[in-house]
Amino acid sequence: MAAGLLRHRLSQRGIDAHIHSAGLVTQDRPASEPGIDAMARRDIDIRTHRSRRLLADMVETADLVIGMERNHVREAAVLAPDGLARTFTLPELARRCQAAGARGAEESLPDYLGRIAAGRRPTDLLGDDPADEVDDPYGRSVRDYERTAVEIEGLVDLVVAHLFP
């Protein structure tokens, strides 16, 4: 859902971005029906989505890596230690963007990410913290999917507004 929302929001702003989705567990599974339905209510089609595993080269070549949970960020950092500075959970990224303000007109994305990550240490990501994570609704009710979609939508909108003002 997050990749679909991010792709949609960036496209609305005319931003040419390559958005990829990867996880830690499944490979080649379709999006769940409640997730498809939640995105369809937002005019976003994720029916062709297929899951894939996160690989080191994905992290190494990405400008920005966004996880839904801290364990996603930790795994990305293990796969590509140099990628930690540009890898965040979606809630953490939104919080740091909000605290730092919007990216400056002349500020590159890597410079902005470096600025918002200043003072961040790998140990900050140890353990789980509900404030830094988006709850996975997989296997739960339609209401849970919609609640998660609303949360992701708000976070993505905040992030996009700060990264691409």
Rosetta blueprint (number, residue, H / E / L):
1 M L
2 A H
3 A H
4 G H
5 L H
6 L H
7 R H
8 H H
9 R H
10 L H
11 S H
12 Q H
13 R L
14 G L
15 I L
16 D L
17 A L
18 H L
19 I L
20 H L
21 S L
22 A L
23 G E
24 L L
25 V L
26 T L
27 Q L
28 D L
29 R L
30 P E
31 A L
32 S L
33 E H
34 P H
35 G H
36 I H
37 D H
38 A H
39 M H
40 A H
41 R L
42 R L
43 D L
44 I L
45 D L
46 I L
47 R L
48 T L
49 H L
50 R E
51 S L
52 R L
53 R E
54 L L
55 L L
56 A H
57 D H
58 M H
59 V H
60 E H
61 T H
62 A L
63 D L
64 L L
65 V E
66 I E
67 G E
68 M L
69 E L
70 R H
71 N H
72 H H
73 V H
74 R H
75 E H
76 A H
77 A H
78 V H
79 L H
80 A L
81 P H
82 D H
83 G H
84 L H
85 A H
86 R H
87 T E
88 F E
89 T E
90 L H
91 P H
92 E H
93 L H
94 A H
95 R H
96 R H
97 C H
98 Q H
99 A H
100 A H
101 G L
102 A L
103 R L
104 G L
105 A L
106 E L
107 E L
108 S L
109 L H
110 P H
111 D H
112 Y H
113 L H
114 G H
115 R H
116 I H
117 A L
118 A L
119 G L
120 R L
121 R L
122 P H
123 T H
124 D H
125 L H
126 L L
127 G L
128 D L
129 D L
130 P H
131 A H
132 D H
133 E L
134 V L
135 D L
136 D L
137 P L
138 Y L
139 G L
140 R L
141 S L
142 V H
143 R H
144 D H
145 Y H
146 E H
147 R H
148 T H
149 A H
150 V H
151 E H
152 I H
153 E H
154 G H
155 L H
156 V H
157 D H
158 L H
159 V H
160 V H
161 A H
162 H H
163 L H
164 F L
165 P L
